[in-house]
């Protein structure tokens, strides 16, 4: 893959390094002390360690922080802390400048999807755990900054959210959230959660619609909101334009919208994704698939081979925007692995909105 860099970080540089001590197995601080502190010192990169104390601590802090003193904001955690940081930056009055602050990610959680994606984009062979951390540490020290897409997400009653990784409903969201009880096992929690959920496969009813990448869309008028303007999405309570595709099926096992390559360290969910392709990679699995076939699909995903399995229940398409209206009264929807309000949701991609340190 070829990067079209947004630039190189200036040297010397000053980073804010945010660490969530509770992420993953609760070892993020130990990993920082054992690996990252030395790497940054040897690279001549000054950094200030900030240990987050509670949920939304980083979000609240970065809504108010003086960003002029930082050349980059680096997150050492799972993907949830970066989600907080991005939404904090985009809630600022000076969001347009704030979101251009280079962001870095070091894997310290259970899933570590963005870190695995960056490692993948670098062309290196797949690695996990501490090898992935060291790889991402080296890439961070190189300081090459690239553009990264953001996706705006609208919910019925919540403020608009911004997402860098995924939007999920059904099986994937269920496994992600229901496996929290196995968090002390680290990444193995997802394997346990998958097996538990396969034993009792749920089917969800809903209406899914999307705007294809190749469409020349009619422009829609959402009300003015802080942050980038959504030009493709009508209000959630309004009908969709005629150029949107409505999926004929209404029974689903899962819906997964990805904008980076990896869903977890060992799940290459969207092999064709790049950092700033301006594409939402939309997958859905129709009802009728057997638990065995679904398991085969996820095993194939470990090497990004699920799209070549010819599974008749799996559909994949590239879109610019989507809308999901769940009909089932109960369920889980996640944005970047975080639970959001259950109900109608729609999303639109904004190409290259933020900056990411990619090495």
C-alpha positions as CSV (number, residue, x, y, z in Angstrom):
1,X,0.0,0.0,0.0
2,X,1.2,3.5,-0.7
3,X,0.6,6.3,1.8
4,X,-0.1,9.9,0.8
5,X,1.4,11.4,3.9
6,X,0.1,14.6,5.5
7,X,3.6,15.2,6.6
8,X,6.4,14.4,9.1
9,X,6.3,15.4,12.7
10,X,8.8,18.1,13.5
11,X,11.7,17.2,15.8
12,X,12.1,17.6,18.6
13,X,8.4,16.9,19.4
14,X,6.3,16.8,22.5
15,X,3.6,14.1,22.8
16,X,0.8,13.7,25.3
17,X,0.7,10.0,26.0
18,X,-2.7,8.8,27.4
19,X,-2.7,5.4,29.1
20,X,-5.8,3.6,30.3
21,X,-4.5,1.4,33.2
22,X,-7.7,-0.7,33.1
23,X,-7.6,-1.7,29.5
24,X,-7.2,-5.2,28.3
25,X,-5.8,-7.3,31.1
26,X,-4.9,-4.2,33.1
27,X,-1.3,-4.3,32.0
28,X,-1.0,-1.1,29.9
29,X,1.1,0.7,32.4
30,X,3.5,-2.3,32.8
31,X,3.8,-2.5,29.0
32,X,4.6,1.3,28.9
33,X,7.3,0.9,31.5
34,X,8.8,-2.2,29.9
35,X,8.8,-1.1,26.3
36,X,7.5,2.3,25.3
37,X,9.2,4.6,27.7
38,X,12.6,3.5,26.6
39,X,11.8,3.5,22.9
40,X,10.5,7.1,23.1
41,X,13.5,8.2,25.1
42,X,16.0,6.6,22.7
43,X,14.2,8.3,19.8
44,X,14.5,11.7,21.5
45,X,10.8,12.1,21.8
46,X,9.6,14.0,24.8
47,X,6.3,12.9,26.2
48,X,4.0,13.6,29.2
49,X,2.3,10.6,30.6
50,X,-1.4,11.1,31.4
51,X,-3.2,8.2,33.2
52,X,-6.9,8.2,32.7
53,X,-9.0,7.8,35.8
54,X,-12.5,7.1,34.6
55,X,-14.7,6.7,31.5
56,X,-14.8,9.9,29.4
57,X,-11.9,11.4,31.3
58,X,-9.9,11.9,28.1
59,X,-12.9,13.2,26.2
60,X,-13.6,15.8,28.8
61,X,-10.0,16.8,29.1
62,X,-9.4,17.2,25.3
63,X,-12.5,19.3,24.9
64,X,-10.8,22.0,27.0
65,X,-7.0,21.3,26.6
66,X,-4.5,23.8,25.2
67,X,-3.4,21.8,22.2
68,X,-0.7,24.3,21.1
69,X,1.8,22.7,23.5
70,X,1.4,19.2,21.9
71,X,2.8,18.0,18.6
72,X,0.8,14.7,18.9
73,X,-1.7,12.9,21.1
74,X,-0.8,9.2,21.6
75,X,-3.2,6.7,23.1
76,X,-2.0,3.5,24.8
77,X,-5.1,1.4,25.4
78,X,-7.7,-0.4,23.4
79,X,-9.7,1.3,20.7
80,X,-12.2,2.8,23.2
81,X,-9.8,5.5,24.5
82,X,-9.1,6.8,21.0
83,X,-12.8,7.0,20.4
84,X,-13.0,9.3,23.5
85,X,-10.1,11.4,22.2
86,X,-11.5,11.9,18.7
87,X,-15.0,12.8,20.0
88,X,-13.5,15.2,22.5
89,X,-11.5,17.0,19.7
90,X,-14.6,17.2,17.4
91,X,-16.7,18.7,20.2
92,X,-14.4,21.7,20.5
93,X,-15.3,25.1,19.0
94,X,-12.0,24.9,17.1
95,X,-12.6,21.3,15.9
96,X,-11.3,22.0,12.4
97,X,-7.8,22.7,13.8
98,X,-8.0,20.3,16.7
99,X,-8.7,17.2,14.6
100,X,-5.6,17.9,12.6
101,X,-3.5,17.2,15.7
102,X,-1.6,14.0,14.8
103,X,-2.9,11.0,16.7
104,X,-0.9,7.9,17.6
105,X,-2.1,4.5,18.8
106,X,-0.2,1.9,20.9
107,X,-2.0,-1.4,21.6
108,X,-2.8,-1.9,25.2
109,X,-6.3,-3.3,25.2
110,X,-8.1,-6.5,24.1
111,X,-9.0,-5.8,20.5
112,X,-6.3,-3.3,19.3
113,X,-7.9,-3.1,15.9
114,X,-6.5,0.2,14.7
115,X,-3.0,-0.7,15.9
116,X,-3.3,-4.0,14.0
117,X,-4.5,-2.1,10.9
118,X,-1.5,0.3,11.0
119,X,0.9,-2.6,11.3
120,X,-0.9,-4.3,8.3
121,X,-0.7,-1.1,6.2
122,X,3.1,-1.0,6.8
123,X,3.4,-4.3,4.9
124,X,4.9,-6.2,7.9
125,X,4.0,-9.8,8.6
126,X,1.1,-10.3,11.1
127,X,2.0,-10.2,14.8
128,X,0.1,-10.0,18.0
129,X,0.5,-9.1,21.7
130,X,3.9,-7.5,22.7
131,X,5.3,-7.9,19.2
132,X,2.5,-5.7,17.8
133,X,3.2,-3.2,20.6
134,X,6.9,-3.0,19.7
135,X,6.1,-2.7,16.0
136,X,3.7,0.2,16.6
137,X,6.3,1.8,18.9
138,X,8.8,1.8,16.1
139,X,6.3,3.2,13.6
140,X,5.4,5.9,16.2
141,X,9.0,6.9,16.6
142,X,9.4,7.4,12.8
143,X,6.7,10.0,13.0
144,X,5.2,9.9,9.5
145,X,1.7,11.3,9.6
146,X,-1.0,10.2,7.2
147,X,-4.7,11.1,6.6
148,X,-7.4,9.0,8.2
149,X,-11.1,8.8,7.4
150,X,-13.7,9.6,10.0
151,X,-17.4,8.5,10.0
152,X,-20.1,10.6,11.5
153,X,-22.8,8.6,13.2
154,X,-26.4,9.8,13.9
155,X,-28.6,8.2,16.6
156,X,-32.2,9.1,17.4
157,X,-31.8,11.1,20.6
158,X,-28.0,11.3,21.2
159,X,-25.7,13.9,19.9
160,X,-23.8,13.0,16.7
161,X,-20.8,10.7,17.3
162,X,-17.6,10.3,15.3
163,X,-16.1,6.9,14.6
164,X,-12.7,5.7,13.2
165,X,-13.2,2.0,13.1
166,X,-16.6,0.3,13.0
167,X,-20.3,0.3,13.4
168,X,-21.8,-3.1,14.4
169,X,-25.2,-4.7,15.1
170,X,-26.0,-8.3,15.8
171,X,-23.5,-11.1,16.3
172,X,-20.3,-9.0,16.3
173,X,-21.7,-6.3,18.7
174,X,-23.1,-9.1,21.0
175,X,-19.8,-10.9,21.2
176,X,-17.8,-7.7,21.8
177,X,-20.0,-6.5,24.7
178,X,-21.1,-9.8,26.2
179,X,-17.5,-11.0,26.4
180,X,-16.6,-8.1,28.8
181,X,-17.1,-10.5,31.6
182,X,-14.0,-12.4,30.3
183,X,-11.9,-9.3,30.1
184,X,-9.2,-10.7,32.4
185,X,-8.3,-13.3,29.7
186,X,-7.3,-10.5,27.3
187,X,-7.9,-11.1,23.6
188,X,-9.0,-14.7,24.3
189,X,-12.3,-13.1,25.6
190,X,-13.5,-12.7,22.0
191,X,-13.0,-16.4,21.3
192,X,-14.9,-17.4,24.4
193,X,-17.6,-14.9,23.6
194,X,-17.9,-16.2,20.0
195,X,-18.3,-19.8,21.1
196,X,-20.9,-18.8,23.6
197,X,-22.9,-16.8,21.1
198,X,-22.6,-19.5,18.4
199,X,-24.2,-22.0,20.7
200,X,-27.4,-19.8,20.7
201,X,-27.4,-17.9,17.4
202,X,-29.7,-14.9,17.4
203,X,-31.6,-13.5,14.4
204,X,-32.4,-9.8,14.3
205,X,-35.1,-8.1,12.2
206,X,-34.4,-4.7,10.6
207,X,-34.2,-2.5,7.6
208,X,-30.8,-1.8,6.1
209,X,-30.1,0.7,3.3
210,X,-27.0,2.3,1.8
211,X,-25.5,4.6,-0.8
212,X,-23.1,2.9,-3.1
213,X,-19.6,4.3,-3.6
214,X,-20.2,4.6,-7.3
215,X,-23.4,6.6,-7.0
216,X,-23.6,10.3,-7.8
217,X,-25.7,11.2,-4.7
218,X,-28.3,13.8,-4.4
219,X,-27.3,16.2,-1.6
220,X,-29.3,16.0,1.6
221,X,-29.8,18.7,4.2
222,X,-29.2,17.7,7.8
223,X,-29.4,20.5,10.4
224,X,-26.2,22.4,11.1
225,X,-24.2,20.7,13.8
226,X,-20.7,21.4,15.2
227,X,-18.1,19.6,13.2
228,X,-18.0,18.6,9.6
229,X,-21.1,18.9,7.5
230,X,-23.0,15.7,6.5
231,X,-24.1,16.2,2.9
232,X,-25.5,12.7,2.2
233,X,-27.8,12.1,5.1
234,X,-31.3,13.3,5.5
235,X,-32.6,13.6,9.1
236,X,-33.2,10.1,10.6
237,X,-37.0,10.6,10.7
238,X,-37.1,11.5,6.9
239,X,-37.2,9.1,4.0
240,X,-34.1,8.2,2.1
241,X,-33.4,9.6,-1.4
242,X,-34.3,7.3,-4.4
243,X,-30.6,6.6,-5.2
244,X,-30.1,4.6,-2.0
245,X,-30.3,0.8,-2.1
246,X,-32.7,-0.9,0.3
247,X,-31.7,-4.4,1.2
248,X,-34.6,-6.8,0.4
249,X,-34.0,-9.1,3.4
250,X,-35.1,-8.0,6.9
251,X,-33.7,-11.0,8.9
252,X,-30.0,-10.6,9.8
253,X,-27.4,-12.4,12.0
254,X,-25.1,-9.4,11.8
255,X,-24.3,-6.0,10.2
256,X,-20.8,-4.7,10.3
257,X,-19.5,-1.5,8.8
258,X,-15.7,-1.2,8.8
259,X,-13.4,1.6,7.7
260,X,-10.1,0.0,8.7
261,X,-8.7,-3.4,7.8
262,X,-8.8,-5.1,11.2
263,X,-11.7,-5.8,13.6
264,X,-9.2,-7.2,16.2
265,X,-5.5,-8.2,16.2
266,X,-6.3,-11.5,14.5
267,X,-9.3,-10.5,12.4
268,X,-8.6,-9.0,9.0
269,X,-12.2,-8.1,8.4
270,X,-11.8,-5.6,5.5
271,X,-8.7,-6.6,3.5
272,X,-9.3,-3.9,0.9
273,X,-9.6,-1.1,3.4
274,X,-7.0,1.7,3.5
275,X,-6.6,4.6,5.9
276,X,-8.2,7.2,3.7
277,X,-10.1,5.5,0.9
278,X,-13.3,7.4,1.7
279,X,-15.2,4.1,1.9
280,X,-17.3,2.3,4.4
281,X,-16.8,-1.5,3.9
282,X,-20.3,-2.9,4.6
283,X,-20.8,-6.6,5.5
284,X,-24.0,-8.3,6.5
285,X,-24.9,-11.9,7.1
286,X,-28.4,-13.0,6.3
287,X,-30.4,-15.3,8.5
288,X,-30.3,-19.0,7.7
289,X,-26.6,-19.4,8.1
290,X,-25.7,-22.3,10.4
291,X,-23.5,-21.8,13.5
292,X,-20.8,-24.0,11.8
293,X,-20.8,-21.9,8.6
294,X,-20.6,-18.7,10.7
295,X,-17.6,-20.1,12.6
296,X,-15.9,-21.1,9.4
297,X,-16.4,-17.5,8.2
298,X,-14.7,-16.0,11.3
299,X,-11.9,-18.6,11.1
300,X,-11.3,-17.5,7.4
301,X,-11.4,-13.9,8.6
302,X,-8.2,-14.5,10.6
303,X,-6.3,-14.3,7.2
304,X,-8.8,-12.1,5.4
305,X,-10.1,-15.0,3.4
306,X,-13.8,-14.8,4.3
307,X,-14.7,-13.0,1.1
308,X,-13.4,-16.0,-1.0
309,X,-15.4,-18.7,0.9
310,X,-18.4,-18.2,-1.4
311,X,-20.7,-18.1,1.7
312,X,-24.2,-17.5,0.2
313,X,-25.3,-15.7,3.4
314,X,-22.5,-13.1,3.4
315,X,-22.9,-9.9,1.5
316,X,-20.1,-7.3,1.1
317,X,-20.4,-3.9,-0.6
318,X,-18.5,-0.6,-0.6
319,X,-20.7,2.4,0.4
320,X,-20.5,6.1,1.3
321,X,-23.3,6.1,3.8
322,X,-25.8,3.7,5.4
323,X,-28.9,3.6,7.5
324,X,-30.0,0.8,9.8
325,X,-33.5,0.7,11.4
326,X,-33.7,-2.3,13.9
327,X,-37.2,-3.8,14.2
328,X,-36.2,-6.3,17.0
329,X,-37.0,-4.7,20.3
330,X,-33.8,-5.7,22.0
331,X,-30.2,-5.7,20.7
332,X,-26.8,-4.1,20.9
333,X,-25.3,-1.5,18.5
334,X,-21.6,-0.5,19.0
335,X,-19.5,2.3,17.5
336,X,-15.8,1.5,17.7
337,X,-16.6,-1.2,20.2
338,X,-18.6,1.2,22.5
339,X,-22.3,0.6,23.2
340,X,-24.5,3.4,21.8
341,X,-28.3,4.0,21.9
342,X,-30.2,1.1,20.4
343,X,-32.5,2.2,17.6
344,X,-32.2,3.8,14.2
345,X,-28.7,4.8,13.2
346,X,-27.1,6.3,10.1
347,X,-23.5,7.1,9.1
348,X,-21.5,9.0,6.5
349,X,-17.8,8.8,5.7
350,X,-15.6,12.0,5.7
351,X,-12.5,11.3,3.8
352,X,-9.1,12.1,5.4
353,X,-10.6,14.2,8.1
354,X,-8.0,13.4,10.8
355,X,-4.3,12.7,11.0
356,X,-2.7,9.5,12.2
357,X,1.0,8.6,12.9
358,X,1.7,5.6,10.7
359,X,5.4,5.4,10.5
